[in-house]
Amino acid sequence: YLGALGPRPGVLVQAGTGSLVLALAEGRSPVMLDGWGHLAGDRGSGFALGQAGLRAAFCALDGTAPPTALTATLLGADPEQTIRGLYASTTQTRDVAALAPLVLRAAADADGAALAAVSEVATALVDMVLTAGRRLDDPQLTRLPVAVVGGLFADSLFHDSVARSLREHLPHVDLHVGAGDALQGGRLLTTTRHDPLTRQLTSAFRNENS
């Protein structure tokens, strides 16, 4: 959070292999949404996007959904072997998340199922951003800038999908790419440790982990 926004109010949206939203306002306890891992959460993550792509590919294979390029792209020549390999993998979460760039590539080529998968994940992130604003008594996000970090946001189509979904609810809100990284955040954690907002963050997570 500090690396992306510094010691100021805002909403951090992280979307990589996993996902979470962390929001902070003056005088309020931090709000953290998701971060529950792939079994219970990660609704706006690379894992969720890869999983949505797999589901679409197998639905098309079964004939319960229209054909999609994802079937050949994600499943290859032997879908049964592909899925057996994923189920047997000891790095299943990372392996499924690694399919996200393939889903994004298919979406860029206007594949309907891939576009729907991207929209589903983007909507999940936006729902969390809106929830964070409501919980901090700023439902219009007039006082809380929104910063994004994580590998999924490096893809312009994904970034634009999240931004477009957010603007459908709040036309005045833009997404800002995080200004710094975890290293910058570590420096700020030291140099701004007496700042009220930094203290809110550190005390909240210290209590959580105690």
Order of alpha helices (4+ residues) and beta strands (2+ residues): alpha-beta-beta-beta-alpha-alpha-alpha-alpha-alpha-alpha-alpha-beta-alpha-beta-alpha-alpha
